[in-house]
């Protein structure tokens, strides 16, 4: 496991997300950039930070949902995330050793 419990954050969800960051989040970002889908109305600069607007969040969430349904080795990425959660559960219960998802290219 990568993250230890801390105030105000859920370490389990961070651990589940880690193996999928490049496969899901990064690929969605690069896809949006390559296809020139980004729009200035998606962003708002506030106190030196660039944040997504409601429109931006909606569009990114839509693209993320599309990515979750794409197949990799005959399973959707949504299924892979679910299987990862089961693997963590089995590890915590002492049923099986945990082996993180790895995308093989």
PEPE-V926822 format. One line per field, one symbol per residue. ss: DSSP state (a for helix, b for strand, c for the rest). A space follows every 10 residues. Layout:
BEGIN
ss = ???
END
This chain:
BEGIN
ss = cccccbccbc aaaaaaaacc aaaaaaaaaa aaaaccccca aabbbbccbb bbcaaaaaaa aaaaaaaacc bbccbbaaaa aaaaaaaaaa aacccccccc ccccc
END
